[in-house]
Amino acid sequence: MRLPIYLFSVRLIALVLLTGAVNFAHVRPIRADLLVKPNDLIAVCTDLRPQQKMVSVDIEGYFLMCAPIEGVRTYEAGAHRESIESFMKRVDNDLKPLHPSIVLTSYGFDNGRNTPDSRSFTYYEPTYATMAVAGLKKLGVRNILLGSSSVADSKYFDSGAEAADKWNANLGLFRSVYQGVAQKENVQFVDLYTPLMSVMPKAKALYGENYHFGCNGAWDGYPSANAQLVMAYSFLKSLGCDGDIGTITLDLPANTATGSPGHKVLSSASGVVTIESTRYPFCFSGNPAMPESTSGTAALFPFNEDLNRYNLVVKGLRSDRAKVTWGTETREFTAAELATGVNLAAAFAAHTPFDAQFAKIDAAVWKRQEKHKTFNESYFRAVTDLKKMAPTQTDAIDKLGQTILVEDQHMYDAEKALVIPVQHTLKIEAITNAAK
Amino acid sequence: MPLNKKLIALLTLISLVSPAILLAEPLVKPNDIVAICGDSITQQKRYSVLIEDYLLMCQPSSNVHAVQFGSNGAGAYVLGSRINSLALFHPTVATMLYGMNDGQYKPLNDERASGFRKGMNDSLDALKKIGVDRVVVASPDFIESANNPASATTYNVTLASLGEISRSVAGERGVVYTDNHAYMESAIRKIRAANPDAKFNLFDVHPELSGHIMIAYSFLKGMGFDGAIGTITADLVTGKAIGSDGHKVLSMANGKIEIESTRYPFCFVGDPEKIGPDTATAVKYLPFNDDLNRYILIVHGIKTQNAKVTWGDQSKSIPAADLEKGVNLAALFVPGNPFSAPFAKVDAAIREKQSAETTLTWQYLANIGRLKQALPNQEPIFDQIQQGGFDEVQRLNRACAGLVMPVRHSIVIEPQQ
């Protein structure tokens, strides 16, 4: 097989990098149609620590709770510090039994050591990425989303900011390698680099330079939930998620309320609406100042605007302002804001009535995906050797593979059973002049 | 020097380089299963294959085979933690080569020294628990690094000290100690002295075959084998020849002896005159052939000063006086003797068998606990696969043994002036 050789103009790359880096919106969805279909298995393959599995847990949580599609689950199929070359070599072995219909990838962090004049840039990375895509196509993967790499932390990477800057500059250039391969192979490119590089300085400005965001030199546990939410966002956008969780519309003069599909109004009287929702807003967790939390970065990029719009529209308010109480929390809004709609998921991000059930389901997804590392290492990556080891037992070995898939399905079913309707109440109280 | 001082010096020498000669009889008995335990140096499957080559083809005891039980990255304590996997092979003898990782590539301190001692003791306890009390403990390798010679020199101090701990533990526990570190140091220093300017990197942490033959030598010495492969005695006057056990003389006529051998001499690969990653070079600097590989030809009745001895397709001119006393064919005909080709075939089969053992022990048994936990109530499938793995190892063991076919070869002795 003759391998393609890619030669990129440094000027062109610089231009792409410049336009991409300055405008976050540049990486917003490039396709509007939803790529995910019922019963899809989405394999998430990255070079991050698979034990962390946050990208795949966030994505599965989203399709279970926020934009439910029957039977859609993710499978954590990454390997720590893996190169695209290594991934390419195991595609046929590891991923084949899973029959993924969608594969999301993020590789190349270690390429930060390489400059644009290296063979890695001009030959190896594009060649192996192309071969990986070819392998995935051969498996019958319907949608391949080829992501760029994660980024280096500006404080914790190796010797610090200078080393991180150089590394990230190279990674920015490698992003264009993946973009080029995606275009050539007619698969979707996902720019993870630009949003990560955009959020990192904002997060450090807010929480201090010691707030860990990107990979450190040792890759020991980072990026954490904070940055992986950004990556999950980019993938979800690229999968075509429209971000509509639901809308509750309250007409105060008429004393009526309606909910969009997935949100059934049980009662409405005197500004108090009780709703039963089968679709959840995405809920953030943890202490915002901690990198292991999703709550710290959610507001620093348009997650809620683009993926998590749970709107409350209030018509006929006879005061300039109103208090809205949702669950145990209360916020104030202007009448104009309420008339056009406020995003409850963003305004009440710290505490929502969905938090407890969301956390329970998130934990179940986590527990199931915890097993994926074991399945991958002890079975899928070893299956060829196992068959060589016990050639008279290939049927039993195949049966074990089937058992793994059945167990995974059982655990997924258990997750799904936890997605129960959540009853919650909205109370709208006009703020009169006297009350001010 | 007074006699008692001479005696002490002799005993010191014996204990330093060849403690196993104190064994009254070989440690390894017929039908034994020898577990070759260690770290990634063991898992390289080089010295372990050389040992099993020796056990299977040179046949110091009958029907003995080995089990490869190397664990990448392991310290001495790891054997104890994996003992249940080893027990499934029902070993009766074990060899232990640890220390490289226990020293953590740093100067030795009390904590690491006591950790190593405890690991060795714990592993010996574990072996005893599964019924293995015949053990050969080796001191860790001597290393030489072309890339970082200073660091190798420093680390050898640590390795030698760990060797002393191994010696002390072995003494306390009544198991055999073999000073692999000293054997390797002696051979490597001789190689370096003979080739002071040669550039090679054969004896780093993971040595080439040239280092592994030294480790194999250390263990085989430790097992107490006498090294006799066989003797062919010919009398040119009577025209008769006899072979020792395992070497049947089929005929003798005009100085040509036809033999069928079921025991092979150990065969080396590579060019003995060139330093390389093979066994032939290193064996020149090791007493391997003298101690473990004596395939002796004795010829009586030569009436000339020399005789041309042709074995297979190679000939050597040998003084008659030497032939009268006996010459070691295995040492003289390196490389390439009539056994070399079948030896290589069995060696390759043993390598394949040990690879299967690594997959079974390292990839399957060491990891399968987590998979069993993740898939409850699936014991029958796991048992079936495990049994399949052991069946395959048994099949490969039989295949290896089946390849050790009698070799027919001829020795031609022609008087020379």
Interface residues (C-beta under 8 A of the other chain):
Chain A: K371 T374 F375 E377 S378 Y379 A382 D385 L386 K388 M389 A390 P391 T392 Q393 A396 I397 K399 L400 T403 I404 E407
Chain B: A356 T359 L360 Q363 Y364 N367 I368 R370 L371 Q373 A374 L375 Q378 I381 F382 Q384 I385 Q386 Q387 G388 G389 D391 E392
